Amino acid sequence: MPSLIEFFHQHRSQIDHSLRTICSDLNPVVQPVAEHILSGGGKRLRPALCLLTFQALGQGKPVRGLYPLAASLELIHSATLLHDDILDNASMRRSQSAAHLLFGTSATLLAGDALLAKANKVVTEYNSLPLMACISEAIYQTATGEILEIERMKQPDLSREEYLEIIVGKTGFLLQTCCQSGAIMAGCSDAQIEAAKCFGLNMGIAFQLVDDAMDYAASPTQSGKPLGGDLREGKLTLPLIFFLNTLDQDVKAGILARIKDYTLADSEQQWILRRIQDLGLSQKAREEADTFLHTAREALSVFPSSPERDLLTQSLEFIRDRWE
């Protein structure tokens, strides 16, 4: 049985070919932006999840017709990254400069819109109403997650539950859709489609929890972003929420105000980073992911035994091992 990495490599060229074909007629204003984000070294996890779920539930159906669909999921993901980096004023993405710093905000915003439109067009060509509904809901939920983040991320009383609600929209729902779309195209039972959704959603939540924890503990080589980037961008993620809850209310309120106004001094940022590391709060946040990984693993029990199901289990280990 191939490993998960071997599966990625096996299908990478076909996915990338579909991406190039879909984007070949983009307007010259946004073409360089699309090429920049798509060539940034992403592992194509989302397309791979679509293909893996299809193969796990499709009872030997050929996968070749699904490459455009898998590529469309990568386009949706890439569009959200372009928009995210503008909203967050981020400087780095996948170890390279964020697109809006290279090409300007207007071109980057329009490129994200164009990629979303391209993805929708690809999905319509499958002539499946359940699939179209699934993808449309994913785009809506992802946008809702961004709206919630802007609305709530700097609230002084942001709770763990509100934080999880945000990342369900930002990350969890798209991974749910990757698995759900593969299950829909496999023509499997409703119970198996629900299991695929459960697997993808919980995997996505765990993915974001680990990603947010790594921001306070991992090297830029591991995460593709500078250490403490979320703090500099004013994001209240779980490690920082845990840290703020250790402070007196007056101190907490002052730090939150400076985070909100982007006036946190470099020395204060470094102090917060050290305290989060010293208190083990990154590890505590990462351990939150284990609960969701367990739920995702249980959902796979509804899938028939197959090498592809085993690879889906490996994908959970891939997420967990990003920390190592």
Rosetta silent file (secondary structure, phi, psi, omega in degrees, C-alpha in Angstrom):
SEQUENCE: MPSLIEFFHQHRSQIDHSLRTICSDLNPVVQPVAEHILSGGGKRLRPALCLLTFQALGQGKPVRGLYPLAASLELIHSATLLHDDILDNASMRRSQSAAHLLFGTSATLLAGDALLAKANKVVTEYNSLPLMACISEAIYQTATGEILEIERMKQPDLSREEYLEIIVGKTGFLLQTCCQSGAIMAGCSDAQIEAAKCFGLNMGIAFQLVDDAMDYAASPTQSGKPLGGDLREGKLTLPLIFFLNTLDQDVKAGILARIKDYTLADSEQQWILRRIQDLGLSQKAREEADTFLHTAREALSVFPSSPERDLLTQSLEFIRDRWE
SCORE:     score description
SCORE:     0.000 S_00000001
   1 L     0.000  132.035  178.888    0.000    0.000    0.000 S_00000001
   2 L   -69.077  154.553  174.444    1.431    3.447   -0.871 S_00000001
   3 L   -77.900  171.120  179.066    2.012    5.979    1.882 S_00000001
   4 H   -61.434  -42.221 -179.930    0.047    9.214    2.041 S_00000001
   5 H   -62.952  -40.486  177.425    3.019   11.144    0.626 S_00000001
   6 H   -63.571  -37.690  176.568    3.277    8.642   -2.241 S_00000001
   7 H   -62.298  -45.217  176.906   -0.443    9.134   -2.921 S_00000001
   8 H   -54.784  -48.908 -177.035    0.107   12.903   -3.058 S_00000001
   9 H   -65.437  -36.542 -178.402    2.962   12.422   -5.528 S_00000001
  10 H   -60.650  -37.854 -174.054    0.988    9.929   -7.603 S_00000001
  11 H  -105.203   -5.888 -173.384   -1.821   12.406   -8.269 S_00000001
  12 H   -60.074  -44.342 -175.195    0.031   15.721   -8.015 S_00000001
  13 H   -65.257  -38.581  179.518    0.874   16.051  -11.702 S_00000001
  14 H   -69.475  -38.150  176.869   -2.735   15.429  -12.810 S_00000001
  15 H   -63.490  -47.065 -179.188   -4.069   17.899  -10.233 S_00000001
  16 H   -65.191  -35.655  176.017   -1.539   20.524  -11.281 S_00000001
  17 H   -62.124  -43.047  178.056   -2.347   19.909  -14.949 S_00000001
  18 H   -63.705  -39.401  178.177   -6.026   20.534  -14.201 S_00000001
  19 H   -61.703  -45.013  179.749   -5.132   23.703  -12.309 S_00000001
  20 H   -64.252  -40.915 -179.670   -3.107   25.022  -15.240 S_00000001
  21 H   -64.162  -46.262 -178.480   -5.870   24.143  -17.701 S_00000001
  22 H   -62.245  -38.255 -173.574   -8.594   25.797  -15.627 S_00000001
  23 H   -94.496    3.826 -172.320   -6.525   28.959  -15.112 S_00000001
  24 L   -64.611  -25.757 -177.593   -5.059   29.174  -18.602 S_00000001
  25 L  -109.574   22.508  174.748   -7.457   31.878  -19.776 S_00000001
  26 L   -62.922  150.878  176.425   -7.410   34.110  -16.711 S_00000001
  27 L   -58.167  139.778 -178.636   -7.125   37.829  -17.405 S_00000001
  28 L   -57.074  -22.595  179.531   -3.449   38.944  -17.618 S_00000001
  29 L   -67.393  -36.720 -175.107   -4.001   41.291  -14.674 S_00000001
  30 L  -106.105  -10.886 -178.948   -4.681   38.412  -12.285 S_00000001
  31 H   -55.338  -47.202 -179.861   -2.794   35.554  -13.989 S_00000001
  32 H   -63.188  -32.685  178.543    0.523   36.270  -12.170 S_00000001
  33 H   -65.748  -45.421  179.162   -1.278   36.379   -8.821 S_00000001
  34 H   -62.172  -43.782  179.476   -2.882   32.995   -9.457 S_00000001
  35 H   -62.783  -37.505 -179.367    0.433   31.495  -10.558 S_00000001
  36 H   -63.911  -48.739 -176.821    2.115   32.865   -7.434 S_00000001
  37 H   -72.248  -34.642 -177.571   -0.330   31.352   -4.948 S_00000001
  38 H   -78.580  -19.200  178.914   -0.662   28.046   -6.812 S_00000001
  39 L   -99.765   13.302 -172.621    3.102   27.585   -7.117 S_00000001
  40 L   -82.621    8.447  174.158    3.736   28.346   -3.459 S_00000001
  41 L    94.595   12.046  177.241    4.439   24.784   -2.344 S_00000001
  42 L   -62.415  150.396 -175.480    1.080   23.658   -0.979 S_00000001
  43 L   -82.257   -3.999 -177.306    0.739   19.906   -0.509 S_00000001
  44 L    62.016   38.948  179.735   -2.636   19.736   -2.346 S_00000001
  45 H   -60.207  -42.424 -174.459   -4.198   18.174    0.755 S_00000001
  46 H   -67.721  -46.657  173.531   -7.712   19.235   -0.215 S_00000001
  47 H   -60.061  -39.517 -179.673   -7.712   17.718   -3.700 S_00000001
  48 H   -62.410  -37.947  178.875   -6.105   14.581   -2.283 S_00000001
  49 H   -64.845  -39.889  177.171   -8.882   14.239    0.309 S_00000001
  50 H   -60.604  -47.656 -178.252  -11.521   14.454   -2.430 S_00000001
  51 H   -67.113  -41.626 -179.471   -9.789   11.740   -4.469 S_00000001
  52 H   -63.896  -44.716  179.709   -9.110    9.527   -1.449 S_00000001
  53 H   -64.114  -41.960  177.086  -12.694    9.679   -0.227 S_00000001
  54 H   -58.342  -46.500 -177.953  -13.971    8.921   -3.712 S_00000001
  55 H   -69.186  -34.943 -179.644  -11.696    5.904   -3.996 S_00000001
  56 H   -67.706  -29.021 -175.345  -12.508    4.702   -0.469 S_00000001
  57 H  -112.820   -5.698 -171.109  -16.260    4.733   -1.194 S_00000001
  58 L   -91.130    0.389  174.973  -16.410    4.332   -4.964 S_00000001
  59 L    52.302   50.682  173.947  -15.911    0.572   -5.173 S_00000001
  60 L    83.779    5.870  177.888  -13.266    0.698   -7.871 S_00000001
  61 L   -64.358  141.770 -178.719  -14.686    3.539   -9.975 S_00000001
  62 L   -66.119  142.809 -173.599  -11.967    5.273  -12.041 S_00000001
  63 L   -92.913  -12.196 -169.192  -10.665    8.490  -10.519 S_00000001
  64 H   -58.946  -30.920 -179.486   -9.480   10.255  -13.689 S_00000001
  65 H   -73.953   -8.252 -176.400  -12.725   12.204  -14.173 S_00000001
  66 H   -94.998   -4.619 -177.206  -12.403   13.790  -10.733 S_00000001
  67 H   -60.812  -42.156  176.434   -9.173   15.727  -11.272 S_00000001
  68 H   -61.369  -39.818  177.283  -10.940   18.957  -12.345 S_00000001
  69 H   -62.821  -45.906  178.793  -13.210   18.747   -9.283 S_00000001
  70 H   -59.542  -41.565  178.594  -10.227   18.124   -7.018 S_00000001
  71 H   -64.347  -36.341 -179.766   -8.440   21.084   -8.615 S_00000001
  72 H   -62.755  -32.964  177.615  -11.473   23.316   -8.070 S_00000001
  73 H   -67.631  -35.347  175.244  -11.225   22.661   -4.327 S_00000001
  74 H   -68.001  -35.074  177.597   -7.613   23.841   -4.416 S_00000001
  75 H   -64.560  -42.127  177.745   -8.755   26.974   -6.248 S_00000001
  76 H   -61.351  -46.029  178.480  -11.295   27.725   -3.508 S_00000001
  77 H   -59.605  -46.505 -178.791   -8.613   27.235   -0.866 S_00000001
  78 H   -63.211  -38.473  177.390   -6.153   29.448   -2.745 S_00000001
  79 H   -60.889  -42.980  179.795   -8.776   32.181   -3.145 S_00000001
  80 H   -65.628  -34.504  177.851   -9.405   32.206    0.600 S_00000001
  81 H   -65.503  -41.998  178.394   -5.656   32.483    1.259 S_00000001
  82 H   -60.851  -45.729  179.810   -5.398   35.510   -1.034 S_00000001
  83 H   -68.332  -40.959  178.968   -8.325   37.192    0.703 S_00000001
  84 H   -56.521  -47.489 -174.129   -7.121   36.179    4.183 S_00000001
  85 H   -66.013  -30.535  174.414   -3.704   37.725    3.687 S_00000001
  86 H   -68.741  -47.851 -178.629   -5.247   41.030    2.634 S_00000001
  87 H   -62.294  -36.676 -176.403   -7.593   41.078    5.626 S_00000001
  88 H   -89.679   -6.195 -173.610   -4.781   40.115    8.007 S_00000001
  89 L    54.149   41.193 -177.709   -2.159   42.340    6.368 S_00000001
  90 L   -73.481  149.727 -179.694    0.056   39.232    6.360 S_00000001
  91 L  -102.131  -23.544 -175.472    3.600   39.454    4.998 S_00000001
  92 E  -131.032  148.737  174.262    4.344   35.770    4.339 S_00000001
  93 E  -151.037  121.816 -179.584    2.505   32.779    2.925 S_00000001
  94 L    53.211   45.835  174.826    4.120   29.348    2.380 S_00000001
  95 L    65.048   17.984  174.266    7.594   30.802    2.996 S_00000001
  96 E  -135.491  166.356 -177.836    7.207   33.449    0.292 S_00000001
  97 E   -61.199  140.165  177.300    5.945   37.027    0.196 S_00000001
  98 L   -61.676  145.843 -172.808    2.181   37.403    0.390 S_00000001
  99 H   -58.944  -39.730 -174.773    0.630   38.098   -3.006 S_00000001
 100 H   -66.121  -23.493  176.817   -0.849   41.487   -2.121 S_00000001
 101 H   -77.159  -25.054 -178.861    2.623   42.830   -1.304 S_00000001
 102 H   -91.753  -38.019 -170.696    3.918   41.797   -4.732 S_00000001
 103 H  -115.256   -6.356 -178.679    0.947   42.512   -6.988 S_00000001
 104 L    93.444  155.050 -176.114   -1.133   45.017   -5.020 S_00000001
 105 H   -65.636  -42.898 -175.716   -4.361   44.676   -3.105 S_00000001
 106 H   -62.990  -49.307 -178.992   -6.708   45.234   -6.040 S_00000001
 107 H   -63.988  -37.149 -179.002   -5.152   42.598   -8.320 S_00000001
 108 H   -69.760  -42.666  177.545   -4.942   40.097   -5.450 S_00000001
 109 H   -61.737  -44.786 -179.911   -8.547   40.630   -4.417 S_00000001
 110 H   -67.046  -35.174  177.620   -9.733   40.246   -8.005 S_00000001
 111 H   -63.555  -42.252  176.512   -7.594   37.137   -8.460 S_00000001
 112 H   -60.235  -43.322  177.785   -9.282   35.545   -5.457 S_00000001
 113 H   -62.034  -42.294 -178.623  -12.692   36.367   -6.931 S_00000001
 114 H   -64.370  -39.678  179.473  -11.649   34.948  -10.303 S_00000001
 115 H   -66.265  -39.002  176.126  -10.454   31.678   -8.748 S_00000001
 116 H   -62.876  -42.097  179.538  -13.755   31.269   -6.903 S_00000001
 117 H   -65.368  -41.052  177.703  -15.664   31.861  -10.136 S_00000001
 118 H   -61.546  -43.641  179.945  -13.474   29.358  -11.994 S_00000001
 119 H   -60.740  -43.739  179.053  -14.045   26.745   -9.287 S_00000001
 120 H   -62.396  -40.253  179.930  -17.809   27.196   -9.499 S_00000001
 121 H   -62.482  -42.887  178.839  -17.741   26.855  -13.279 S_00000001
 122 H   -60.118  -43.964 -176.881  -15.828   23.569  -13.040 S_00000001
 123 H   -63.480  -38.754 -179.429  -18.314   22.165  -10.533 S_00000001
 124 H   -62.295  -26.957 -177.786  -21.316   22.981  -12.749 S_00000001
 125 L   -69.772  -12.850  175.706  -19.808   20.848  -15.517 S_00000001
 126 L   -84.457   -9.207  173.872  -20.431   17.731  -13.407 S_00000001
 127 L    53.979   44.953  179.863  -24.179   18.427  -13.683 S_00000001
 128 L  -127.708  111.891  179.546  -24.864   17.349  -10.099 S_00000001
 129 H   -61.695  -43.273  177.091  -27.168   19.479   -7.959 S_00000001
 130 H   -59.113  -38.533  178.983  -25.981   17.895   -4.673 S_00000001
 131 H   -67.381  -43.819  178.876  -22.377   18.654   -5.651 S_00000001
 132 H   -62.187  -41.247  178.092  -23.174   22.247   -6.613 S_00000001
 133 H   -63.806  -40.724  179.842  -25.053   22.752   -3.347 S_00000001
 134 H   -61.028  -48.085 -177.599  -22.141   21.261   -1.413 S_00000001
 135 H   -69.170  -40.929  179.142  -19.545   23.566   -3.016 S_00000001
 136 H   -61.980  -41.407  178.821  -21.732   26.679   -2.755 S_00000001
 137 H   -64.823  -37.073  178.865  -22.297   26.038    0.932 S_00000001
 138 H   -62.226  -44.580  179.719  -18.549   25.636    1.454 S_00000001
 139 H   -63.971  -41.888  179.271  -17.825   29.022   -0.103 S_00000001
 140 H   -63.789  -46.458 -177.739  -20.569   30.643    1.965 S_00000001
 141 H   -66.128  -35.069  177.346  -19.424   29.041    5.223 S_00000001
 142 H   -65.419  -43.223  176.506  -15.816   29.997    4.575 S_00000001
 143 H   -63.276  -39.378  178.341  -16.837   33.617    4.038 S_00000001
 144 H   -62.424  -39.657  176.895  -18.949   33.451    7.200 S_00000001
 145 H   -60.315  -40.351  177.115  -15.923   32.223    9.123 S_00000001
 146 H   -65.541  -40.850  178.914  -13.964   35.247    7.927 S_00000001
 147 H   -62.223  -45.162  178.456  -16.795   37.578    8.909 S_00000001
 148 H   -61.442  -38.338 -179.886  -16.937   36.029   12.385 S_00000001
 149 H   -63.341  -45.858  179.463  -13.176   36.387   12.709 S_00000001
 150 H   -63.096  -39.546 -175.810  -13.296   40.086   11.881 S_00000001
 151 H   -72.789  -37.878 -167.678  -16.268   40.601   14.199 S_00000001
 152 H  -115.287  -19.158 -168.394  -15.098   38.597   17.200 S_00000001
 153 L   -60.418  -23.992 -178.386  -11.381   37.884   17.120 S_00000001
 154 L  -109.185   14.994  175.006  -10.444   40.962   19.132 S_00000001
 155 L   -71.284  135.341 -177.705  -13.251   40.824   21.654 S_00000001
 156 L   -64.494  -21.808 -178.214  -11.811   40.757   25.184 S_00000001
 157 L  -108.518   25.052  178.657  -14.161   37.962   26.191 S_00000001
 158 L   -58.497  125.411 -175.449  -13.627   35.733   23.151 S_00000001
 159 L   -98.287  166.619  174.965  -14.228   32.212   24.393 S_00000001
 160 H   -57.229  -40.607 -177.776  -12.835   28.850   23.303 S_00000001
 161 H   -65.890  -40.965  178.140  -16.279   28.007   21.894 S_00000001
 162 H   -67.309  -39.732  176.993  -16.434   31.191   19.787 S_00000001
 163 H   -59.738  -44.246  179.279  -12.904   30.560   18.565 S_00000001
 164 H   -64.576  -37.011  177.831  -13.887   27.039   17.481 S_00000001
 165 H   -61.185  -38.366  179.544  -16.946   28.412   15.687 S_00000001
 166 H   -65.438  -45.827 -174.905  -14.662   30.694   13.690 S_00000001
 167 H   -76.495  -20.667  170.909  -12.270   27.939   12.637 S_00000001
 168 H   -59.001  -45.131  179.245  -15.133   25.629   11.674 S_00000001
 169 H   -72.829  -42.401 -174.247  -15.974   28.193    9.011 S_00000001
 170 H   -69.919  -38.179 -172.328  -12.430   29.188    8.108 S_00000001
 171 H  -129.126  -44.558 -172.106  -10.944   25.709    7.767 S_00000001
 172 H   -62.163  -40.940 -172.183  -13.219   22.911    8.905 S_00000001
 173 H   -70.813  -34.180  179.685  -16.012   23.358    6.412 S_00000001
 174 H   -69.718  -40.278  175.918  -13.823   23.292    3.316 S_00000001
 175 H   -66.090  -35.343  172.986  -12.132   20.060    4.378 S_00000001
 176 H   -58.595  -44.050 -177.763  -15.600   18.671    5.114 S_00000001
 177 H   -66.199  -36.386  177.542  -16.600   19.640    1.583 S_00000001
 178 H   -58.299  -46.413 -179.579  -13.541   17.951    0.067 S_00000001
 179 H   -72.715  -41.146  179.948  -14.562   14.648    1.631 S_00000001
 180 H   -62.286  -42.304 -178.517  -18.292   15.194    1.055 S_00000001
 181 H   -66.131  -38.743  175.993  -17.793   15.955   -2.635 S_00000001
 182 H   -62.921  -39.663  179.117  -15.744   12.804   -3.105 S_00000001
 183 H   -67.956  -39.962  178.265  -18.470   10.784   -1.383 S_00000001
 184 H   -60.666  -46.081 -178.436  -21.206   12.368   -3.518 S_00000001
 185 H   -69.371  -22.115  177.639  -19.351   11.523   -6.708 S_00000001
 186 H   -76.517  -15.903  179.700  -18.806    7.948   -5.460 S_00000001
 187 L    67.531   36.097 -176.363  -22.577    7.459   -5.312 S_00000001
 188 L   -89.201 -174.657 -176.384  -22.437    5.888   -1.869 S_00000001
 189 L   -73.337  160.970  177.248  -25.068    5.680    0.879 S_00000001
 190 H   -60.173  -38.142 -179.726  -26.335    8.670    2.845 S_00000001
 191 H   -63.060  -38.815  179.522  -24.743    7.237    5.995 S_00000001
 192 H   -72.417  -34.604  174.778  -21.353    7.118    4.298 S_00000001
 193 H   -63.369  -42.816  177.612  -21.737   10.675    2.997 S_00000001
 194 H   -63.253  -38.931  177.981  -22.483   11.833    6.554 S_00000001
 195 H   -65.127  -39.213  177.309  -19.452    9.909    7.812 S_00000001
 196 H   -62.875  -41.661  177.625  -17.298   11.581    5.152 S_00000001
 197 H   -62.545  -44.500 -179.678  -18.580   14.989    6.256 S_00000001
 198 H   -62.488  -43.716  178.619  -17.858   14.188    9.911 S_00000001
 199 H   -59.080  -51.648 -175.554  -14.371   12.992    9.066 S_00000001
 200 H   -65.118  -41.217 -179.028  -13.531   16.090    7.017 S_00000001
 201 H   -62.694  -49.683 -177.436  -14.997   18.601    9.461 S_00000001
 202 H   -69.448  -34.273  173.531  -13.180   17.223   12.505 S_00000001
 203 H   -61.654  -43.142 -179.101   -9.986   16.804   10.542 S_00000001
 204 H   -64.714  -41.026  177.258  -10.236   20.448    9.466 S_00000001
 205 H   -62.264  -45.193  178.978  -10.768   21.718   13.003 S_00000001
 206 H   -61.817  -40.601  178.928   -7.773   19.714   14.195 S_00000001
 207 H   -56.617  -47.523 -177.544   -5.704   21.036   11.280 S_00000001
 208 H   -70.083  -36.347  177.028   -6.386   24.653   12.261 S_00000001
 209 H   -60.932  -45.119  178.367   -5.781   24.002   15.961 S_00000001
 210 H   -65.528  -42.073  179.581   -2.365   22.546   15.187 S_00000001
 211 H   -60.131  -44.173 -179.873   -1.627   25.376   12.744 S_00000001
 212 H   -68.204  -35.880  177.361   -2.482   28.014   15.339 S_00000001
 213 H   -66.934  -40.474 -179.613   -0.417   26.245   17.989 S_00000001
 214 H   -62.438  -26.915 -178.692    2.567   26.026   15.656 S_00000001
 215 L   -61.913  -21.882  179.833    2.501   29.789   15.213 S_00000001
 216 L  -107.426    3.574 -175.591    3.813   30.096   18.775 S_00000001
 217 L  -141.265  -21.994 -172.694    6.204   27.159   18.746 S_00000001
 218 L   -93.789  157.882  174.190    7.339   26.157   15.259 S_00000001
 219 L   -77.569  158.034  176.580   10.159   27.508   13.149 S_00000001
 220 H   -57.092  -29.549  177.652    9.299   29.400    9.942 S_00000001
 221 H   -63.070  -39.438  179.999   10.628   26.383    8.025 S_00000001
 222 H   -72.370  -45.515 -170.924    7.959   24.181    9.632 S_00000001
 223 H   -95.867  -18.576 -175.828    5.023   26.568    9.397 S_00000001
 224 L    78.131    6.319 -179.043    5.913   28.691    6.372 S_00000001
 225 L  -136.798  156.524  176.784    5.246   31.803    8.462 S_00000001
 226 L   -64.971  147.147  176.519    7.291   33.884   10.925 S_00000001
 227 L   -59.328  131.913  179.058    7.021   32.837   14.576 S_00000001
 228 L    77.002   18.094 -179.112    4.269   34.830   16.268 S_00000001
 229 H   -61.226  -38.176  179.567    2.772   36.030   12.996 S_00000001
 230 H   -62.271  -38.761  178.982   -0.781   35.669   14.300 S_00000001
 231 H   -63.997  -45.564  179.868    0.040   37.895   17.253 S_00000001
 232 H   -65.334  -29.227  178.925    1.497   40.612   15.011 S_00000001
 233 L   -85.200   -0.055  176.121   -1.579   40.366   12.768 S_00000001
 234 L    81.138   21.565 -178.311   -3.850   40.864   15.771 S_00000001
 235 L   -91.072  131.043  173.103   -5.406   37.376   15.775 S_00000001
 236 L   -93.350   94.979  175.647   -6.700   35.881   19.000 S_00000001
 237 L  -101.496  176.569 -168.181   -6.046   32.179   18.534 S_00000001
 238 H   -60.073  -43.017  177.416   -6.236   29.516   21.230 S_00000001
 239 H   -57.637  -40.493  179.794   -2.660   29.794   22.631 S_00000001
 240 H   -71.307  -37.079  175.733   -3.131   33.541   23.065 S_00000001
 241 H   -59.782  -45.582  177.268   -6.614   33.077   24.570 S_00000001
 242 H   -58.697  -43.852 -178.954   -5.112   30.673   27.117 S_00000001
 243 H   -64.392  -46.863 -178.318   -2.347   33.185   27.897 S_00000001
 244 H   -60.143  -31.950  179.820   -4.690   36.158   28.288 S_00000001
 245 L   -72.361   -7.572  175.321   -6.767   34.156   30.749 S_00000001
 246 L   -90.046   -6.197 -172.724   -3.714   33.947   33.050 S_00000001
 247 L   -98.816  157.456  169.643   -3.546   37.743   33.392 S_00000001
 248 L   -64.575  153.065 -174.919   -5.262   40.244   35.659 S_00000001
 249 H   -58.885  -40.067 -178.292   -8.172   41.975   33.951 S_00000001
 250 H   -66.043  -43.504  179.199   -6.443   45.373   33.745 S_00000001
 251 H   -65.454  -43.982  178.895   -3.296   43.917   32.188 S_00000001
 252 H   -59.027  -46.260 -178.335   -5.365   41.788   29.837 S_00000001
 253 H   -62.044  -39.511  179.659   -7.443   44.780   28.729 S_00000001
 254 H   -66.543  -43.488  178.541   -4.318   46.827   28.013 S_00000001
 255 H   -64.298  -43.661  179.152   -2.683   44.107   25.945 S_00000001
 256 H   -60.529  -40.183  179.232   -5.893   43.507   24.000 S_00000001
 257 H   -62.537  -41.504 -179.697   -6.202   47.217   23.233 S_00000001
 258 H   -71.932  -33.654  174.474   -2.643   47.315   21.864 S_00000001
 259 H   -63.355  -45.070 -177.988   -3.225   44.148   19.841 S_00000001
 260 H   -63.012  -37.310 -177.203   -6.373   45.682   18.371 S_00000001
 261 L   -92.261    3.037 -178.185   -4.583   48.939   17.505 S_00000001
 262 L    57.024   38.429  179.711   -1.417   47.177   16.238 S_00000001
 263 L  -115.152   15.945  178.498    0.636   49.130   18.797 S_00000001
 264 L   -69.610  122.102 -177.833    2.079   46.158   20.676 S_00000001
 265 L   -66.470  154.053  179.292    5.800   46.850   21.099 S_00000001
 266 H   -57.922  -40.382 -179.519    8.307   44.306   19.790 S_00000001
 267 H   -63.620  -36.530  178.548    9.575   43.721   23.320 S_00000001
 268 H   -71.363  -38.161  175.510    6.027   42.982   24.509 S_00000001
 269 H   -59.825  -44.726 -179.663    5.452   40.618   21.594 S_00000001
 270 H   -65.450  -36.093  177.466    8.616   38.718   22.498 S_00000001
 271 H   -64.334  -44.090  179.335    7.537   38.560   26.147 S_00000001
 272 H   -62.866  -43.393  178.709    4.153   37.105   25.183 S_00000001
 273 H   -59.590  -45.523 -179.361    5.821   34.543   22.907 S_00000001
 274 H   -63.770  -42.193 -177.855    8.188   33.468   25.685 S_00000001
 275 H   -66.118  -40.975  177.861    5.404   33.217   28.256 S_00000001
 276 H   -61.624  -40.821  178.905    3.217   31.115   25.961 S_00000001
 277 H   -69.786  -44.294 -177.774    6.139   28.783   25.366 S_00000001
 278 H   -63.988  -34.743 -178.577    7.211   28.668   29.035 S_00000001
 279 L   -85.260   -2.544  179.301    3.668   27.890   30.197 S_00000001
 280 L    69.576   27.344 -174.811    3.259   25.146   27.594 S_00000001
 281 H   -77.324  -26.246  172.877    0.193   26.836   26.129 S_00000001
 282 H   -64.434  -44.527  178.459    1.078   25.928   22.546 S_00000001
 283 H   -63.895  -39.469  178.482    1.161   22.284   23.567 S_00000001
 284 H   -61.736  -41.541  178.112   -2.118   22.714   25.453 S_00000001
 285 H   -66.852  -39.430  179.735   -3.747   24.159   22.341 S_00000001
 286 H   -65.148  -35.209  179.306   -2.320   21.382   20.205 S_00000001
 287 H   -65.787  -24.153  175.145   -3.732   18.765   22.572 S_00000001
 288 H   -59.836  -30.660 -178.287   -7.196   20.177   21.872 S_00000001
 289 H   -65.260  -28.388 -175.339   -6.756   18.792   18.360 S_00000001
 290 H   -59.872  -37.009  179.625   -6.574   15.219   19.645 S_00000001
 291 H   -61.514  -42.999 -178.416  -10.280   15.164   20.515 S_00000001
 292 H   -73.149  -34.493  175.802  -11.241   16.142   16.976 S_00000001
 293 H   -64.733  -37.377  177.843   -8.760   13.705   15.440 S_00000001
 294 H   -64.162  -44.448  178.995  -10.330   10.925   17.517 S_00000001
 295 H   -62.949  -41.198  177.699  -13.831   11.833   16.266 S_00000001
 296 H   -62.044  -42.052 -179.918  -12.569   11.895   12.681 S_00000001
 297 H   -63.756  -39.381  178.974  -10.966    8.485   13.127 S_00000001
 298 H   -64.574  -35.429 -179.335  -14.210    7.049   14.497 S_00000001
 299 H   -61.323  -29.518 -178.662  -16.139    8.352   11.468 S_00000001
 300 H   -69.285  -13.202  179.439  -13.999    6.173    9.212 S_00000001
 301 H   -64.982  -20.050  178.174  -15.485    3.046   10.805 S_00000001
 302 H   -78.208  -20.353 -179.999  -18.491    3.538    8.486 S_00000001
 303 L   -75.464  146.271  172.527  -16.193    3.254    5.447 S_00000001
 304 L   -65.536  149.460  178.135  -15.540   -0.194    3.978 S_00000001
 305 L   -62.514  130.018 -178.849  -12.107   -1.616    4.732 S_00000001
 306 L  -166.594  161.592  174.699   -9.697   -0.584    1.973 S_00000001
 307 H   -59.903  -33.535 -179.679   -6.179    0.766    1.391 S_00000001
 308 H   -68.184  -37.658  175.290   -7.735    4.198    0.784 S_00000001
 309 H   -61.823  -39.604  177.861   -9.428    4.169    4.188 S_00000001
 310 H   -63.031  -36.633  178.089   -6.033    3.398    5.703 S_00000001
 311 H   -68.918  -35.086  174.799   -4.575    6.390    3.872 S_00000001
 312 H   -62.574  -38.688  174.303   -7.338    8.611    5.275 S_00000001
 313 H   -62.693  -41.610  176.501   -6.276    7.427    8.728 S_00000001
 314 H   -59.566  -33.769 -179.165   -2.704    8.310    7.790 S_00000001
 315 H   -63.235  -30.334  176.024   -3.872   11.806    6.896 S_00000001
 316 H   -67.679  -38.896  176.987   -4.879   12.314   10.530 S_00000001
 317 H   -67.717  -34.854  177.003   -1.371   11.356   11.588 S_00000001
 318 H   -58.550  -43.336  179.247   -0.020   13.750    8.967 S_00000001
 319 H   -65.367  -45.564 -178.481   -1.891   16.597   10.662 S_00000001
 320 H   -64.565  -38.709 -175.010   -0.770   15.597   14.127 S_00000001
 321 H   -77.386   -8.734  174.518    2.842   15.124   13.024 S_00000001
 322 L   -58.799  -25.224 -179.976    3.075   18.643   11.588 S_00000001
 323 L   -70.729  -29.882 -170.705    3.900   19.605   15.154 S_00000001
 324 L   -73.594    0.000    0.000    6.954   17.332   15.322 S_00000001
